[in-house]
Amino acid sequence: MNKNQEVNELLTIFMEECSEGAIEASKHIRFGDEREGCKVIPLENEVGDILCMIDLLCEYELIDIEDALERSKQKREKLKKWSNLKKL
């Protein structure tokens, strides 16, 4: 597998994990902590998978973690202004 194929696979898996995180968040809103009598896969599992993919994006030098963390701070400031979240 060449570098381009690896990057494409990495980005594809990242997209899939982000989608799975969104789906789990939606199901948590809709159904709460339990679905059909079975404990749901915790949202933490999906977030952990996304964090793994972020680590890999850094290792493959597709993102710079310092730049991403700076953007995170900027987003938090925007949320202070435009959201109703209390713990910002």
N, C-alpha and C positions, 0 to 999 in steps of 0.2 A: 504494500500500500504506500503510495507516495504522500508527501507532505500535504498536498492540496486535498487529497481524499481524506486524510486524517482530520484536517481542519473542517471539511464539509461534514464529516461524521460527528465531530465534536459539536459543531453548531446545530446540527439536526437534533442531537440528543439534548442539548441545552434547550432548544425550542420545545421538545417533548416534555421535559421536566417542568418547564415554566407552565405549560398547558395543564399538566397534571396538578401542579400547585393551585392553579386557578380553579380547576374542577373541584379539588378537595375543599377549597375555601367556599365555593358555591354550595357544595353539599353540606358543609358545616352550618352555613346560614339556613339552608332549607330544612335540614333534618336534625340538627343539633349533634350531640355526642354519640347517638346510637341510631342505627338504621336496621330495620327488620330484625330487631333483637340481637344483632351482632355489634360488637364494639367496632367503630370505624377506625380506619388507618389514621393515626394522629396527623394533624397538620404538620407537626414537627418532622415527621418522616419526609414529607414532600419538601419542606424548607431545607432539611439536611441534604436531600438530593440536589437541590438547586445550589446550595453552598459548595458542594463537591464540584459541580460544573463550573462555578465561578473560579474555584481554585485551578481547575484545568485550563480555563480561558487565560488565566494569568500565566500558567506554566507554558502554554503555547504562545505566549506573548501577543495575544489578541486584545487584551485589555491591560491597563496599568492599574493596579489596585489602589495606588495613592490617588490617581485621578478619579477612580470610581468612588472612593471614600469622600473625596472633596465634593463630588456631585451629590452624594448622599446627604451631606450637610446642607447643601443648597436646597435640595428637595425638602428637607425638614423645615427649613425657613419658609418655603412656599406654603407648606402644609399648615404652619402656624397662622398664616394669613387666610388661607382659603379652605381650611377644613374645620370641623368641630371637634377634632381629637384633642383630648385634655392632657395627655402625657407627653407633650412635645417640649 
